[in-house]
């Protein structure tokens, strides 16, 4: 169990503290939802969680395969619904893997990506396709 503590700072800004480390991060409402968009919005953090979780789980699998994925980049696009209720509608993710891999290693890394806890925790109505680009 990890405890996170959120504090509402006013004017649609929040600060979250990670209990174990004491690290903090700030959020702001996006411009299209009455905020100033000065930093990550809560839904931006959700999209970020997907990308970083996939990267972490792939990194764990890569270790067991004797691979180093350093330099891998993940790009997630956050698409909000155009109707009510306001929600995340899609989080397409593109992963560029610079590490040479065999077809078997690629398959294992792709399975790991789809097994990410965040990917599996998001509501099934959220589209979350993953596109992989592999070095030849």
N, CA, C and O atoms as a GROMACS GRO file, in nm:
protein
  544
    1UNK      N    1   0.083  -0.117   0.000
    1UNK     CA    2   0.000   0.000   0.000
    1UNK      C    3   0.088   0.124   0.000
    1UNK      O    4   0.186   0.133   0.075
    2UNK      N    5   0.053   0.219  -0.084
    2UNK     CA    6   0.124   0.346  -0.091
    2UNK      C    7   0.022   0.456  -0.066
    2UNK      O    8  -0.086   0.457  -0.125
    3UNK      N    9   0.056   0.548   0.023
    3UNK     CA   10  -0.034   0.659   0.052
    3UNK      C   11   0.010   0.782  -0.024
    3UNK      O   12   0.127   0.820  -0.022
    4UNK      N   13  -0.086   0.845  -0.092
    4UNK     CA   14  -0.066   0.971  -0.161
    4UNK      C   15  -0.161   1.072  -0.098
    4UNK      O   16  -0.277   1.039  -0.072
    5UNK      N   17  -0.114   1.193  -0.073
    5UNK     CA   18  -0.198   1.294  -0.011
    5UNK      C   19  -0.211   1.412  -0.105
    5UNK      O   20  -0.112   1.473  -0.145
    6UNK      N   21  -0.337   1.444  -0.141
    6UNK     CA   22  -0.363   1.558  -0.229
    6UNK      C   23  -0.411   1.676  -0.147
    6UNK      O   24  -0.488   1.660  -0.053
    7UNK      N   25  -0.364   1.793  -0.183
    7UNK     CA   26  -0.403   1.916  -0.117
    7UNK      C   27  -0.454   2.013  -0.222
    7UNK      O   28  -0.384   2.043  -0.319
    8UNK      N   29  -0.576   2.062  -0.203
    8UNK     CA   30  -0.632   2.162  -0.295
    8UNK      C   31  -0.575   2.298  -0.259
    8UNK      O   32  -0.596   2.346  -0.147
    9UNK      N   33  -0.504   2.360  -0.352
    9UNK     CA   34  -0.436   2.487  -0.327
    9UNK      C   35  -0.522   2.607  -0.364
    9UNK      O   36  -0.484   2.721  -0.338
   10UNK      N   37  -0.637   2.583  -0.425
   10UNK     CA   38  -0.723   2.691  -0.472
   10UNK      C   39  -0.700   2.718  -0.619
   10UNK      O   40  -0.598   2.678  -0.675
   11UNK      N   41  -0.794   2.786  -0.682
   11UNK     CA   42  -0.786   2.825  -0.822
   11UNK      C   43  -0.756   2.705  -0.912
   11UNK      O   44  -0.683   2.716  -1.010
   12UNK      N   45  -0.815   2.590  -0.878
   12UNK     CA   46  -0.807   2.466  -0.956
   12UNK      C   47  -0.669   2.401  -0.958
   12UNK      O   48  -0.640   2.318  -1.044
   13UNK      N   49  -0.584   2.441  -0.863
   13UNK     CA   50  -0.450   2.382  -0.849
   13UNK      C   51  -0.449   2.285  -0.730
   13UNK      O   52  -0.510   2.312  -0.627
   14UNK      N   53  -0.379   2.173  -0.748
   14UNK     CA   54  -0.360   2.076  -0.639
   14UNK      C   55  -0.212   2.039  -0.631
   14UNK      O   56  -0.138   2.053  -0.728
   15UNK      N   57  -0.173   1.994  -0.514
   15UNK     CA   58  -0.040   1.937  -0.493
   15UNK      C   59  -0.060   1.798  -0.435
   15UNK      O   60  -0.142   1.779  -0.345
   16UNK      N   61   0.014   1.702  -0.487
   16UNK     CA   62   0.007   1.564  -0.438
   16UNK      C   63   0.143   1.527  -0.381
   16UNK      O   64   0.246   1.553  -0.442
   17UNK      N   65   0.141   1.465  -0.263
   17UNK     CA   66   0.266   1.420  -0.200
   17UNK      C   67   0.267   1.268  -0.196
   17UNK      O   68   0.171   1.205  -0.152
   18UNK      N   69   0.376   1.212  -0.243
   18UNK     CA   70   0.400   1.067  -0.241
   18UNK      C   71   0.455   1.033  -0.103
   18UNK      O   72   0.565   1.073  -0.066
   19UNK      N   73   0.375   0.958  -0.026
   19UNK     CA   74   0.409   0.928   0.113
   19UNK      C   75   0.547   0.871   0.134
   19UNK      O   76   0.623   0.925   0.215
   20UNK      N   77   0.584   0.763   0.066
   20UNK     CA   78   0.713   0.701   0.094
   20UNK      C   79   0.834   0.790   0.066
   20UNK      O   80   0.932   0.784   0.139
   21UNK      N   81   0.828   0.872  -0.039
   21UNK     CA   82   0.946   0.950  -0.076
   21UNK      C   83   0.936   1.097  -0.037
   21UNK      O   84   1.038   1.165  -0.027
   22UNK      N   85   0.814   1.147  -0.016
   22UNK     CA   86   0.796   1.288   0.010
   22UNK      C   87   0.799   1.375  -0.114
   22UNK      O   88   0.783   1.497  -0.105
   23UNK      N   89   0.818   1.315  -0.231
   23UNK     CA   90   0.818   1.390  -0.356
   23UNK      C   91   0.678   1.447  -0.382
   23UNK      O   92   0.577   1.388  -0.342
   24UNK      N   93   0.673   1.562  -0.448
   24UNK     CA   94   0.544   1.624  -0.477
   24UNK      C   95   0.531   1.650  -0.627
   24UNK      O   96   0.630   1.658  -0.700
   25UNK      N   97   0.406   1.664  -0.669
   25UNK     CA   98   0.377   1.709  -0.804
   25UNK      C   99   0.253   1.796  -0.798
   25UNK      O  100   0.171   1.785  -0.706
   26UNK      N  101   0.240   1.883  -0.896
   26UNK     CA  102   0.128   1.977  -0.900
   26UNK      C  103   0.038   1.944  -1.018
   26UNK      O  104   0.083   1.890  -1.119
   27UNK      N  105  -0.089   1.979  -1.002
   27UNK     CA  106  -0.183   1.969  -1.113
   27UNK      C  107  -0.257   2.101  -1.128
   27UNK      O  108  -0.267   2.180  -1.035
   28UNK      N  109  -0.308   2.122  -1.249
   28UNK     CA  110  -0.391   2.237  -1.280
   28UNK      C  111  -0.498   2.190  -1.376
   28UNK      O  112  -0.475   2.098  -1.455
   29UNK      N  113  -0.614   2.250  -1.370
   29UNK     CA  114  -0.718   2.218  -1.467
   29UNK      C  115  -0.672   2.264  -1.605
   29UNK      O  116  -0.602   2.365  -1.616
   30UNK      N  117  -0.711   2.191  -1.710
   30UNK     CA  118  -0.672   2.232  -1.845
   30UNK      C  119  -0.749   2.357  -1.888
   30UNK      O  120  -0.853   2.390  -1.832
   31UNK      N  121  -0.695   2.424  -1.987
   31UNK     CA  122  -0.756   2.547  -2.037
   31UNK      C  123  -0.898   2.522  -2.084
   31UNK      O  124  -0.986   2.606  -2.065
   32UNK      N  125  -0.923   2.406  -2.146
   32UNK     CA  126  -1.057   2.378  -2.198
   32UNK      C  127  -1.155   2.336  -2.088
   32UNK      O  128  -1.269   2.300  -2.117
   33UNK      N  129  -1.110   2.339  -1.963
   33UNK     CA  130  -1.199   2.307  -1.851
   33UNK      C  131  -1.178   2.405  -1.735
   33UNK      O  132  -1.169   2.366  -1.619
   34UNK      N  133  -1.171   2.533  -1.769
   34UNK     CA  134  -1.168   2.643  -1.675
   34UNK      C  135  -1.034   2.666  -1.604
   34UNK      O  136  -1.026   2.750  -1.514
   35UNK      N  137  -0.931   2.593  -1.642
   35UNK     CA  138  -0.801   2.610  -1.577
   35UNK      C  139  -0.708   2.697  -1.659
   35UNK      O  140  -0.745   2.752  -1.763
   36UNK      N  141  -0.586   2.709  -1.610
   36UNK     CA  142  -0.483   2.786  -1.681
   36UNK      C  143  -0.390   2.694  -1.759
   36UNK      O  144  -0.311   2.742  -1.841
   37UNK      N  145  -0.397   2.562  -1.736
   37UNK     CA  146  -0.312   2.470  -1.809
   37UNK      C  147  -0.164   2.490  -1.781
   37UNK      O  148  -0.081   2.473  -1.870
   38UNK      N  149  -0.131   2.528  -1.658
   38UNK     CA  150   0.008   2.560  -1.623
   38UNK      C  151   0.094   2.437  -1.597
   38UNK      O  152   0.217   2.447  -1.595
   39UNK      N  153   0.031   2.323  -1.577
   39UNK     CA  154   0.106   2.200  -1.555
   39UNK      C  155   0.014   2.083  -1.591
   39UNK      O  156  -0.091   2.104  -1.652
   40UNK      N  157   0.053   1.963  -1.556
   40UNK     CA  158  -0.027   1.845  -1.586
   40UNK      C  159  -0.167   1.859  -1.527
   40UNK      O  160  -0.184   1.908  -1.415
   41UNK      N  161  -0.266   1.816  -1.603
   41UNK     CA  162  -0.401   1.804  -1.549
   41UNK      C  163  -0.414   1.664  -1.491
   41UNK      O  164  -0.330   1.578  -1.520
   42UNK      N  165  -0.516   1.637  -1.411
   42UNK     CA  166  -0.535   1.501  -1.361
   42UNK      C  167  -0.546   1.397  -1.473
   42UNK      O  168  -0.493   1.287  -1.460
   43UNK      N  169  -0.613   1.433  -1.584
   43UNK     CA  170  -0.624   1.335  -1.693
   43UNK      C  171  -0.491   1.321  -1.768
   43UNK      O  172  -0.463   1.215  -1.824
   44UNK      N  173  -0.408   1.427  -1.769
   44UNK     CA  174  -0.273   1.415  -1.824
   44UNK      C  175  -0.192   1.314  -1.743
   44UNK      O  176  -0.115   1.236  -1.799
   45UNK      N  177  -0.211   1.315  -1.610
   45UNK     CA  178  -0.140   1.220  -1.524
   45UNK      C  179  -0.183   1.078  -1.554
   45UNK      O  180  -0.102   0.985  -1.549
   46UNK      N  181  -0.312   1.060  -1.585
   46UNK     CA  182  -0.362   0.928  -1.620
   46UNK      C  183  -0.293   0.879  -1.748
   46UNK      O  184  -0.248   0.764  -1.755
   47UNK      N  185  -0.285   0.965  -1.848
   47UNK     CA  186  -0.218   0.930  -1.973
   47UNK      C  187  -0.069   0.903  -1.949
   47UNK      O  188  -0.012   0.809  -2.004
   48UNK      N  189  -0.008   0.986  -1.864
   48UNK     CA  190   0.134   0.968  -1.830
   48UNK      C  191   0.155   0.836  -1.757
   48UNK      O  192   0.255   0.767  -1.779
   49UNK      N  193   0.061   0.801  -1.670
   49UNK     CA  194   0.070   0.675  -1.596
   49UNK      C  195   0.069   0.557  -1.692
   49UNK      O  196   0.143   0.461  -1.672
   50UNK      N  197  -0.014   0.564  -1.795
   50UNK     CA  198  -0.017   0.454  -1.892
   50UNK      C  199   0.118   0.440  -1.962
   50UNK      O  200   0.174   0.330  -1.968
   51UNK      N  201   0.172   0.549  -2.013
   51UNK     CA  202   0.299   0.543  -2.086
   51UNK      C  203   0.414   0.496  -1.997
   51UNK      O  204   0.493   0.412  -2.038
   52UNK      N  205   0.423   0.550  -1.876
   52UNK     CA  206   0.535   0.514  -1.790
   52UNK      C  207   0.520   0.373  -1.733
   52UNK      O  208   0.620   0.305  -1.708
   53UNK      N  209   0.396   0.329  -1.712
   53UNK     CA  210   0.376   0.193  -1.665
   53UNK      C  211   0.415   0.092  -1.773
   53UNK      O  212   0.482  -0.006  -1.745
   54UNK      N  213   0.372   0.118  -1.896
   54UNK     CA  214   0.410   0.030  -2.007
   54UNK      C  215   0.562   0.025  -2.019
   54UNK      O  216   0.619  -0.083  -2.034
   55UNK      N  217   0.628   0.141  -2.012
   55UNK     CA  218   0.774   0.144  -2.022
   55UNK      C  219   0.839   0.063  -1.911
   55UNK      O  220   0.934  -0.011  -1.935
   56UNK      N  221   0.787   0.078  -1.789
   56UNK     CA  222   0.843   0.006  -1.674
   56UNK      C  223   0.825  -0.145  -1.689
   56UNK      O  224   0.920  -0.221  -1.667
   57UNK      N  225   0.707  -0.188  -1.726
   57UNK     CA  226   0.681  -0.332  -1.739
   57UNK      C  227   0.763  -0.391  -1.854
   57UNK      O  228   0.815  -0.502  -1.843
   58UNK      N  229   0.774  -0.316  -1.964
   58UNK     CA  230   0.861  -0.362  -2.073
   58UNK      C  231   1.007  -0.368  -2.028
   58UNK      O  232   1.080  -0.460  -2.066
   59UNK      N  233   1.049  -0.270  -1.947
   59UNK     CA  234   1.186  -0.270  -1.895
   59UNK      C  235   1.214  -0.390  -1.807
   59UNK      O  236   1.322  -0.449  -1.813
   60UNK      N  237   1.116  -0.427  -1.725
   60UNK     CA  238   1.130  -0.546  -1.640
   60UNK      C  239   1.144  -0.671  -1.727
   60UNK      O  240   1.230  -0.756  -1.701
   61UNK      N  241   1.060  -0.682  -1.829
   61UNK     CA  242   1.067  -0.798  -1.919
   61UNK      C  243   1.200  -0.798  -1.994
   61UNK      O  244   1.262  -0.903  -2.011
   62UNK      N  245   1.243  -0.680  -2.039
   62UNK     CA  246   1.370  -0.671  -2.112
   62UNK      C  247   1.486  -0.720  -2.027
   62UNK      O  248   1.575  -0.788  -2.078
   63UNK      N  249   1.487  -0.686  -1.900
   63UNK     CA  250   1.593  -0.735  -1.810
   63UNK      C  251   1.601  -0.887  -1.812
   63UNK      O  252   1.709  -0.944  -1.822
   64UNK      N  253   1.484  -0.951  -1.804
   64UNK     CA  254   1.483  -1.098  -1.802
   64UNK      C  255   1.526  -1.157  -1.936
   64UNK      O  256   1.567  -1.273  -1.943
   65UNK      N  257   1.517  -1.077  -2.043
   65UNK     CA  258   1.558  -1.122  -2.176
   65UNK      C  259   1.702  -1.081  -2.208
   65UNK      O  260   1.753  -1.111  -2.317
   66UNK      N  261   1.768  -1.014  -2.114
   66UNK     CA  262   1.905  -0.968  -2.137
   66UNK      C  263   1.913  -0.849  -2.232
   66UNK      O  264   2.014  -0.830  -2.299
   67UNK      N  265   1.806  -0.769  -2.238
   67UNK     CA  266   1.802  -0.652  -2.326
   67UNK      C  267   1.804  -0.524  -2.245
   67UNK      O  268   1.766  -0.522  -2.128
   68UNK      N  269   1.850  -0.416  -2.308
   68UNK     CA  270   1.846  -0.283  -2.246
   68UNK      C  271   1.762  -0.194  -2.337
   68UNK      O  272   1.798  -0.173  -2.453
   69UNK      N  273   1.653  -0.142  -2.288
   69UNK     CA  274   1.563  -0.059  -2.368
   69UNK      C  275   1.591   0.090  -2.354
   69UNK      O  276   1.509   0.173  -2.392
   70UNK      N  277   1.709   0.125  -2.299
   70UNK     CA  278   1.743   0.266  -2.283
   70UNK      C  279   1.728   0.337  -2.416
   70UNK      O  280   1.776   0.289  -2.519
   71UNK      N  281   1.663   0.452  -2.413
   71UNK     CA  282   1.640   0.528  -2.535
   71UNK      C  283   1.503   0.502  -2.598
   71UNK      O  284   1.464   0.569  -2.693
   72UNK      N  285   1.430   0.405  -2.543
   72UNK     CA  286   1.294   0.379  -2.591
   72UNK      C  287   1.210   0.502  -2.561
   72UNK      O  288   1.221   0.561  -2.454
   73UNK      N  289   1.125   0.540  -2.656
   73UNK     CA  290   1.034   0.652  -2.633
   73UNK      C  291   0.890   0.606  -2.649
   73UNK      O  292   0.858   0.522  -2.734
   74UNK      N  293   0.804   0.662  -2.567
   74UNK     CA  294   0.662   0.631  -2.571
   74UNK      C  295   0.587   0.763  -2.584
   74UNK      O  296   0.611   0.856  -2.508
   75UNK      N  297   0.497   0.770  -2.680
   75UNK     CA  298   0.418   0.889  -2.702
   75UNK      C  299   0.271   0.851  -2.687
   75UNK      O  300   0.220   0.764  -2.759
   76UNK      N  301   0.203   0.917  -2.594
   76UNK     CA  302   0.061   0.890  -2.573
   76UNK      C  303  -0.016   1.016  -2.608
   76UNK      O  304   0.025   1.128  -2.576
   77UNK      N  305  -0.128   0.997  -2.676
   77UNK     CA  306  -0.218   1.108  -2.708
   77UNK      C  307  -0.342   1.092  -2.622
   77UNK      O  308  -0.402   0.985  -2.616
   78UNK      N  309  -0.382   1.200  -2.557
   78UNK     CA  310  -0.502   1.198  -2.473
   78UNK      C  311  -0.615   1.262  -2.550
   78UNK      O  312  -0.609   1.381  -2.584
   79UNK      N  313  -0.719   1.184  -2.578
   79UNK     CA  314  -0.837   1.235  -2.647
   79UNK      C  315  -0.953   1.234  -2.548
   79UNK      O  316  -0.988   1.130  -2.492
   80UNK      N  317  -1.010   1.352  -2.526
   80UNK     CA  318  -1.124   1.364  -2.436
   80UNK      C  319  -1.254   1.345  -2.514
   80UNK      O  320  -1.260   1.371  -2.634
   81UNK      N  321  -1.358   1.299  -2.445
   81UNK     CA  322  -1.488   1.280  -2.510
   81UNK      C  323  -1.545   1.415  -2.549
   81UNK      O  324  -1.517   1.517  -2.486
   82UNK      N  325  -1.624   1.415  -2.653
   82UNK     CA  326  -1.687   1.539  -2.698
   82UNK      C  327  -1.829   1.553  -2.643
   82UNK      O  328  -1.894   1.655  -2.663
   83UNK      N  329  -1.875   1.450  -2.575
   83UNK     CA  330  -2.009   1.455  -2.517
   83UNK      C  331  -2.000   1.433  -2.366
   83UNK      O  332  -1.892   1.405  -2.312
   84UNK      N  333  -2.112   1.444  -2.300
   84UNK     CA  334  -2.116   1.429  -2.155
   84UNK      C  335  -2.133   1.282  -2.119
   84UNK      O  336  -2.205   1.213  -2.190
   85UNK      N  337  -2.073   1.232  -2.016
   85UNK     CA  338  -1.986   1.304  -1.922
   85UNK      C  339  -1.846   1.323  -1.979
   85UNK      O  340  -1.799   1.245  -2.062
   86UNK      N  341  -1.779   1.428  -1.933
   86UNK     CA  342  -1.641   1.454  -1.973
   86UNK      C  343  -1.555   1.340  -1.920
   86UNK      O  344  -1.557   1.310  -1.801
   87UNK      N  345  -1.480   1.278  -2.010
   87UNK     CA  346  -1.395   1.165  -1.972
   87UNK      C  347  -1.288   1.145  -2.077
   87UNK      O  348  -1.294   1.203  -2.186
   88UNK      N  349  -1.191   1.064  -2.044
   88UNK     CA  350  -1.091   1.024  -2.143
   88UNK      C  351  -1.158   0.924  -2.236
   88UNK      O  352  -1.216   0.825  -2.190
   89UNK      N  353  -1.152   0.949  -2.366
   89UNK     CA  354  -1.212   0.859  -2.464
   89UNK      C  355  -1.110   0.765  -2.526
   89UNK      O  356  -1.141   0.649  -2.555
   90UNK      N  357  -0.987   0.814  -2.544
   90UNK     CA  358  -0.885   0.730  -2.609
   90UNK      C  359  -0.746   0.772  -2.564
   90UNK      O  360  -0.720   0.890  -2.539
   91UNK      N  361  -0.658   0.673  -2.554
   91UNK     CA  362  -0.518   0.694  -2.519
   91UNK      C  363  -0.430   0.612  -2.613
   91UNK      O  364  -0.365   0.517  -2.568
   92UNK      N  365  -0.426   0.647  -2.742
   92UNK     CA  366  -0.336   0.571  -2.830
   92UNK      C  367  -0.190   0.594  -2.791
   92UNK      O  368  -0.149   0.706  -2.761
   93UNK      N  369  -0.116   0.486  -2.792
   93UNK     CA  370   0.023   0.488  -2.745
   93UNK      C  371   0.113   0.436  -2.856
   93UNK      O  372   0.086   0.330  -2.914
   94UNK      N  373   0.218   0.510  -2.887
   94UNK     CA  374   0.318   0.466  -2.985
   94UNK      C  375   0.450   0.446  -2.912
   94UNK      O  376   0.495   0.532  -2.837
   95UNK      N  377   0.510   0.330  -2.935
   95UNK     CA  378   0.635   0.294  -2.868
   95UNK      C  379   0.744   0.273  -2.973
   95UNK      O  380   0.729   0.189  -3.061
   96UNK      N  381   0.852   0.350  -2.963
   96UNK     CA  382   0.967   0.335  -3.052
   96UNK      C  383   1.078   0.267  -2.974
   96UNK      O  384   1.131   0.321  -2.877
   97UNK      N  385   1.112   0.146  -3.018
   97UNK     CA  386   1.212   0.065  -2.948
   97UNK      C  387   1.340   0.064  -3.032
   97UNK      O  388   1.341   0.005  -3.141
   98UNK      N  389   1.448   0.128  -2.984
   98UNK     CA  390   1.572   0.135  -3.062
   98UNK      C  391   1.660   0.011  -3.050
   98UNK      O  392   1.760  -0.001  -3.122
   99UNK      N  393   1.625  -0.079  -2.961
   99UNK     CA  394   1.707  -0.196  -2.932
   99UNK      C  395   1.681  -0.307  -3.034
   99UNK      O  396   1.566  -0.343  -3.058
  100UNK      N  397   1.786  -0.362  -3.095
  100UNK     CA  398   1.764  -0.476  -3.185
  100UNK      C  399   1.706  -0.595  -3.106
  100UNK      O  400   1.753  -0.627  -2.997
  101UNK      N  401   1.605  -0.660  -3.163
  101UNK     CA  402   1.539  -0.771  -3.097
  101UNK      C  403   1.507  -0.880  -3.198
  101UNK      O  404   1.498  -0.856  -3.318
  102UNK      N  405   1.490  -1.001  -3.145
  102UNK     CA  406   1.444  -1.113  -3.228
  102UNK      C  407   1.291  -1.111  -3.230
  102UNK      O  408   1.229  -1.044  -3.148
  103UNK      N  409   1.230  -1.183  -3.322
  103UNK     CA  410   1.083  -1.190  -3.323
  103UNK      C  411   1.026  -1.243  -3.190
  103UNK      O  412   0.920  -1.198  -3.146
  104UNK      N  413   1.094  -1.336  -3.127
  104UNK     CA  414   1.049  -1.391  -2.999
  104UNK      C  415   1.056  -1.286  -2.888
  104UNK      O  416   0.966  -1.276  -2.806
  105UNK      N  417   1.166  -1.207  -2.887
  105UNK     CA  418   1.180  -1.101  -2.788
  105UNK      C  419   1.074  -0.993  -2.808
  105UNK      O  420   1.018  -0.941  -2.712
  106UNK      N  421   1.047  -0.961  -2.934
  106UNK     CA  422   0.944  -0.862  -2.964
  106UNK      C  423   0.809  -0.908  -2.912
  106UNK      O  424   0.735  -0.831  -2.850
  107UNK      N  425   0.776  -1.032  -2.938
  107UNK     CA  426   0.647  -1.086  -2.892
  107UNK      C  427   0.637  -1.079  -2.740
  107UNK      O  428   0.532  -1.043  -2.686
  108UNK      N  429   0.745  -1.114  -2.671
  108UNK     CA  430   0.745  -1.111  -2.524
  108UNK      C  431   0.729  -0.967  -2.473
  108UNK      O  432   0.657  -0.944  -2.376
  109UNK      N  433   0.796  -0.872  -2.536
  109UNK     CA  434   0.786  -0.733  -2.495
  109UNK      C  435   0.647  -0.676  -2.524
  109UNK      O  436   0.595  -0.597  -2.445
  110UNK      N  437   0.588  -0.716  -2.635
  110UNK     CA  438   0.452  -0.670  -2.666
  110UNK      C  439   0.351  -0.727  -2.565
  110UNK      O  440   0.261  -0.656  -2.521
  111UNK      N  441   0.366  -0.853  -2.530
  111UNK     CA  442   0.278  -0.912  -2.427
  111UNK      C  443   0.294  -0.838  -2.295
  111UNK      O  444   0.196  -0.812  -2.226
  112UNK      N  445   0.417  -0.804  -2.261
  112UNK     CA  446   0.443  -0.730  -2.137
  112UNK      C  447   0.372  -0.595  -2.140
  112UNK      O  448   0.311  -0.554  -2.042
  113UNK      N  449   0.380  -0.525  -2.254
  113UNK     CA  450   0.317  -0.394  -2.265
  113UNK      C  451   0.167  -0.403  -2.241
  113UNK      O  452   0.111  -0.323  -2.166
  114UNK      N  453   0.102  -0.500  -2.303
  114UNK     CA  454  -0.043  -0.516  -2.286
  114UNK      C  455  -0.079  -0.568  -2.147
  114UNK      O  456  -0.195  -0.560  -2.106
  115UNK      N  457   0.019  -0.620  -2.074
  115UNK     CA  458  -0.004  -0.668  -1.938
  115UNK      C  459   0.019  -0.562  -1.832
  115UNK      O  460   0.010  -0.591  -1.713
  116UNK      N  461   0.049  -0.442  -1.872
  116UNK     CA  462   0.075  -0.332  -1.778
  116UNK      C  463  -0.045  -0.312  -1.686
  116UNK      O  464  -0.159  -0.310  -1.734
  117UNK      N  465  -0.023  -0.296  -1.555
  117UNK     CA  466  -0.134  -0.277  -1.462
  117UNK      C  467  -0.223  -0.157  -1.493
  117UNK      O  468  -0.344  -0.164  -1.474
  118UNK      N  469  -0.165  -0.047  -1.540
  118UNK     CA  470  -0.248   0.069  -1.572
  118UNK      C  471  -0.335   0.038  -1.693
  118UNK      O  472  -0.454   0.068  -1.693
  119UNK      N  473  -0.277  -0.022  -1.796
  119UNK     CA  474  -0.355  -0.059  -1.915
  119UNK      C  475  -0.472  -0.147  -1.876
  119UNK      O  476  -0.583  -0.131  -1.926
  120UNK      N  477  -0.448  -0.240  -1.785
  120UNK     CA  478  -0.554  -0.332  -1.742
  120UNK      C  479  -0.651  -0.270  -1.643
  120UNK      O  480  -0.758  -0.325  -1.620
  121UNK      N  481  -0.616  -0.157  -1.584
  121UNK     CA  482  -0.703  -0.091  -1.486
  121UNK      C  483  -0.796   0.013  -1.547
  121UNK      O  484  -0.897   0.049  -1.488
  122UNK      N  485  -0.762   0.061  -1.666
  122UNK     CA  486  -0.843   0.163  -1.730
  122UNK      C  487  -0.976   0.104  -1.775
  122UNK      O  488  -0.984  -0.013  -1.814
  123UNK      N  489  -1.080   0.185  -1.771
  123UNK     CA  490  -1.214   0.142  -1.810
  123UNK      C  491  -1.212   0.084  -1.952
  123UNK      O  492  -1.145   0.139  -2.039
  124UNK      N  493  -1.284  -0.026  -1.975
  124UNK     CA  494  -1.282  -0.088  -2.109
  124UNK      C  495  -1.335   0.003  -2.220
  124UNK      O  496  -1.305  -0.022  -2.337
  125UNK      N  497  -1.413   0.105  -2.188
  125UNK     CA  498  -1.462   0.197  -2.291
  125UNK      C  499  -1.353   0.290  -2.343
  125UNK      O  500  -1.371   0.352  -2.448
  126UNK      N  501  -1.242   0.301  -2.273
  126UNK     CA  502  -1.131   0.385  -2.319
  126UNK      C  503  -1.053   0.307  -2.424
  126UNK      O  504  -1.001   0.199  -2.396
  127UNK      N  505  -1.045   0.363  -2.544
  127UNK     CA  506  -0.964   0.301  -2.649
  127UNK      C  507  -0.817   0.323  -2.612
  127UNK      O  508  -0.776   0.435  -2.582
  128UNK      N  509  -0.739   0.216  -2.615
  128UNK     CA  510  -0.597   0.227  -2.578
  128UNK      C  511  -0.510   0.138  -2.665
  128UNK      O  512  -0.442   0.048  -2.615
  129UNK      N  513  -0.513   0.164  -2.797
  129UNK     CA  514  -0.429   0.084  -2.886
  129UNK      C  515  -0.281   0.115  -2.867
  129UNK      O  516  -0.244   0.227  -2.830
  130UNK      N  517  -0.198   0.016  -2.891
  130UNK     CA  518  -0.053   0.034  -2.880
  130UNK      C  519   0.008   0.002  -3.016
  130UNK      O  520  -0.019  -0.104  -3.074
  131UNK      N  521   0.089   0.093  -3.066
  131UNK     CA  522   0.162   0.073  -3.191
  131UNK      C  523   0.310   0.066  -3.159
  131UNK      O  524   0.364   0.153  -3.090
  132UNK      N  525   0.377  -0.038  -3.207
  132UNK     CA  526   0.520  -0.058  -3.182
  132UNK      C  527   0.597  -0.028  -3.309
  132UNK      O  528   0.557  -0.066  -3.419
  133UNK      N  529   0.709   0.042  -3.293
  133UNK     CA  530   0.805   0.062  -3.401
  133UNK      C  531   0.936   0.000  -3.355
  133UNK      O  532   0.993   0.042  -3.254
  134UNK      N  533   0.982  -0.100  -3.428
  134UNK     CA  534   1.101  -0.175  -3.389
  134UNK      C  535   1.218  -0.139  -3.482
  134UNK      O  536   1.199  -0.115  -3.601
  135UNK      N  537   1.338  -0.135  -3.425
  135UNK     CA  538   1.458  -0.116  -3.506
  135UNK      C  539   1.480  -0.242  -3.587
  135UNK      O  540   1.468  -0.353  -3.534
  136UNK      N  541   1.513  -0.226  -3.712
  136UNK     CA  542   1.540  -0.345  -3.798
  136UNK      C  543   1.678  -0.399  -3.778
  136UNK      O  544   1.716  -0.497  -3.841
   0.00000   0.00000   0.00000
